C-alpha cells in the first residue's frame, strides 16, 4: 500500500522539556517524531477502534464508550472500516459486551457492503435475551424492530449504529 506524499510542513513551538518528552515517547513507540505526533493527532482507524474497545472493557457502565464506538463506526468509510475492525476485540469482555460490539460491527459492515470480520462469527450469541428497556410493554416492539445483527445475538434494542436514543 502506498503512503501519501508529504508536501507540506507544520511547525509548532514547544519547550525544550516538551520536545524531550515527545522524543522519548516517539523512541519508546519505535517511531520518528513526525510519525509519532501524527499518530497522536490523526490516529489510524484501527487504533481508534482499539481505544474504544478498551474503554468499553474498562467502564463500569459501557453506555458512553459504546456511544463513542457508535460514532466511530458511523464515521468510517468502507475501506477504513475494514482496516479498523480487522483485529478481534480484547479477551475478557463480558459475553454481553462482546456480542454488542460484534453486532455493531456487523451492522456497520452491512451498511457499507463490506464483509464482516471472521472474529465476529466466533462470538457465541447470548443464551438469554437482553432487552434495551425494563418496560414489559415495549418488549414486543423491541423483538420486532431490533436490527438483525442484534436479534441474532439475542440483544433487543430500538436504535442502532448512527442513531441516538
Secondary structure by P-SEA (a helix, b strand, c coil): cccccccbbbbbbbcaaaaaaaaaaaaaacccaaaaaaaaacccaaaaaaaaaaaaaacccaaaaaaaaaaaaaaccaaaaaaaacccccccccaaaaaaaaaaaaaaaaaacccccccccccccccbbbbccccccaaaaaaccccaaaaaacccccccccccc
